[in-house]
């Protein structure tokens, strides 16, 4: 069963263009929530994109704004070891 809908980065990148692009992403989030799905937006690179997605009620985001892709070793070093020591 489907539990999560992921918004492709191409939609997120276009949000900074015409209003209809933002409305499309907003509609995707609303539709997913109406179907009881969580929404993940990928390709978030700017604070403006993050704020807009939050305003739309997007559940999770991922992208270069937070981190470049990491292998498991570097992920553990950056996020897990630091938290356990601190």
C-alpha positions as CSV (number, residue, x, y, z in Angstrom):
1,X,0.0,0.0,0.0
2,X,1.1,3.5,-0.7
3,X,1.9,5.6,2.4
4,X,4.0,8.4,1.0
5,X,3.9,10.6,-2.1
6,X,7.2,12.2,-3.1
7,X,7.2,15.5,-5.1
8,X,10.0,15.4,-7.6
9,X,12.6,18.1,-7.4
10,X,11.6,19.4,-10.9
11,X,8.3,20.6,-9.4
12,X,10.1,22.2,-6.3
13,X,12.6,24.0,-8.6
14,X,9.8,25.5,-10.7
15,X,8.0,26.9,-7.6
16,X,10.2,30.0,-7.9
17,X,8.6,30.7,-11.3
18,X,5.0,31.6,-12.2
19,X,2.3,31.4,-9.5
20,X,0.7,28.5,-11.3
21,X,3.8,26.4,-10.5
22,X,3.3,27.0,-6.7
23,X,-0.4,26.3,-7.1
24,X,0.4,22.9,-8.7
25,X,2.7,21.9,-5.8
26,X,0.1,23.1,-3.3
27,X,-2.6,21.0,-5.0
28,X,-0.4,17.9,-5.0
29,X,0.1,18.3,-1.2
30,X,-3.6,18.8,-0.6
31,X,-4.5,15.8,-2.8
32,X,-2.1,13.6,-1.0
33,X,-3.3,14.7,2.4
34,X,-6.9,14.1,1.3
35,X,-5.8,10.5,0.5
36,X,-4.2,10.2,3.9
37,X,-0.7,10.1,2.4
38,X,2.4,11.8,3.8
39,X,4.2,14.2,1.4
40,X,8.0,14.4,0.9
41,X,9.4,17.1,-1.3
42,X,12.8,16.4,-2.8
43,X,15.3,18.9,-4.2
44,X,14.9,21.7,-1.7
45,X,17.8,24.0,-2.2
46,X,16.6,27.4,-0.9
47,X,15.1,28.8,2.3
48,X,12.3,30.3,0.2
49,X,11.3,26.8,-1.1
50,X,11.4,25.4,2.4
51,X,9.1,28.1,3.7
52,X,6.7,27.7,0.9
53,X,6.5,23.9,1.3
54,X,6.0,24.4,5.1
55,X,3.2,26.8,4.3
56,X,1.6,24.2,2.1
57,X,1.8,21.6,4.9
58,X,4.4,19.4,3.3
59,X,5.4,16.7,5.8
60,X,9.0,16.2,5.0
61,X,11.7,17.7,2.8
62,X,15.1,16.7,1.5
63,X,17.7,18.4,-0.6
64,X,21.0,20.3,-0.8
65,X,19.7,22.9,1.6
66,X,20.3,20.3,4.4
67,X,23.0,18.1,3.0
68,X,24.6,16.7,-0.1
69,X,24.0,12.9,-0.6
70,X,26.1,10.9,1.9
71,X,27.2,7.3,2.1
72,X,26.4,5.4,5.3
73,X,29.8,6.1,6.9
74,X,29.7,9.8,6.4
75,X,26.0,10.0,7.5
76,X,26.9,8.3,10.7
77,X,29.9,10.5,11.3
78,X,27.9,13.7,10.6
79,X,24.5,12.9,12.2
80,X,24.7,9.9,14.6
81,X,28.1,10.2,16.3
82,X,27.7,13.9,17.0
83,X,24.3,13.4,18.6
84,X,25.4,10.5,20.8
85,X,28.4,12.4,22.1
86,X,26.6,15.5,22.8
